[in-house]
């Protein structure tokens, strides 16, 4: 704490306690001292003043914040303090939050404080369950100020306002279930979320299942969906596989067997999944990064024009494609000499699609 702040506190206490030394006298005395002397003098002054503070009901009635200087204030003192508005000299401003000055308030005092303002619970270290319940009934989002709310408190908060679950660090499964099952609209007071699963960081499998049964696309809000959840989601709606970061092979297989083009949404499909996709629909080779020769051959045998989806076709793949349809030369970036010859022999005009024809190919024209 700086000397200026300490001086301010000293002056405040002088005024609050009605000390004979005025604030002006204290300020003048303070300004005539060196920095080191000021610090020592203020500390000494503070100690003397704090020791001289009389913790009586009469004093608390005069200035509620004086209760912070009382080591063991009675419940009556506490009640007077929380009911009285804060003085203008208090640095922690705002009315009806005098609970902050009481170290161990009784339950009765706690209840009055949260009745005045539910967010006053932030100043209570260990609020009783009754106090927690009253708080969240009045303001569900005030649960954000409760460190370890009981399940009963969590349930009341979420029941009254679903979005309050995002302020609970580890909501129980029962609480999570209420959140995902609950209709987000409640008369004129409704939450912003219909897909309440988005509010839960680590939903249990049971909660995940209810969410995707409601809407398969909600899987995009689940960080680590279980395989069971992934399977149900993909079976209900194939395109939802694009929302799953790391689908298991079993999930991948179900997707590509039903719709081969869904491989486009799988970042790292296994080789078995890739083969099934290409066999069922050779055009899907365009979505595969590591196109093996076996995959290439499956594609061009089915349709030579699929060579346009192959980045680096092997010699064998090129030959099969060009023999089946010589016009496919236009899609082969670096055709071998044999492939070039076959193309120009079929139609000399195809030379225009060959960037670097060999001498042998040019002689063949």
Steps between C-alpha positions, in 0.01 A plus 500: 500500500645843406538785751220697330255213533598443863460873569153486344409207723631685808296810414192284439534328836555839670177627354306180565608469864466869579864520611603842644780537245353632176574370153651839412739487796603147407560601137714804603707290740546236233623746233775631729661156533749319277384191303649258754356698794163519329482123466597441864272773629199376302555139611523617861192719457307213344583262785401755763176581321402138438569412864290795611198403290215410731303198372161587635153491348488880531821541297386251235170687472696818429735342241430146380844442349661532843400138547803399296718611792311279746657159557187322627192712436175373648216389274310819590797707383519298180128545435524876547797514262338304215173691530667842499611671179874539441662830591630734231847463651522130423749420224314184399194686379141399455204473734379187679828307468628549854516121533846535347628649828390202711739204519268232634139618462225288654249327275236758591735779390592315181130459412428871539802586285400274208137607527621857442725396211560134398848586378596593856571129537838571342606652834398194701776237526291205610132573437260241639287295261195698604676824405613349170144389420349842575771658284445289187122518533525879482777505239607166342814650344625594847609135522813624326602648837456172690815285504353159572122514467316190617308293243174634639620856439620412149161344417303805616724736302485300177128431532430873530748603232669237283789722393615525863659155456791664320599658832524162675847343474403137545122461478373158601350270236155563642548873449635448148198285410257768611687753286490296175144382550354835599314712248698823475185715492321576824229755436656839451816407684703271277862409440692572183582135439279227362801272462586504870778242456718791387499629857653181647879450480519129574157341458462136599423240232137486611470875456675488162256232378195703596642803319573321169168316513336841516711631212798311347673826406546576872798267495702798378469646852643186664880506527560129545189302407517130584494243217144408594394862461686530169331186363148609593565845355633376165225240468237769550667752269804406290619855433558556873830315467646834393449622857697214653872582528633149545232246406590139576557263207169329574321835464693582182405166343130544572509843338686408177308175453175694497633803320854474354527877447484550878873419499543864398418595860745257661841658562702185547307201364663160546621315187215248527250785505665661197489173301133440578415855392691471169356156424146621558554831322834547313445877477563524874871456426503879468454527879792270581840657569717189467370338184663157475550336159239240591244775562601677178451183295156437651397853402631513140378148422153609600523828307820629329384858555550458875871544430430873526455448876840331536785737584791273407371204299740208466620384155262205520202722585586739215520217246166349602331840477653598163424162345138520608465862386787690332337837571584457868854618408375851577472409870843339536758759610818303436413217263767240425638477147297184433183677606585802282556277196170316545317832523649667188469179301128504574468871428799727411310804632546365854857632480361832625425340839858377543725764658833333435472245220810288439685505170365155420146629543567801281647275229188286513281788390 
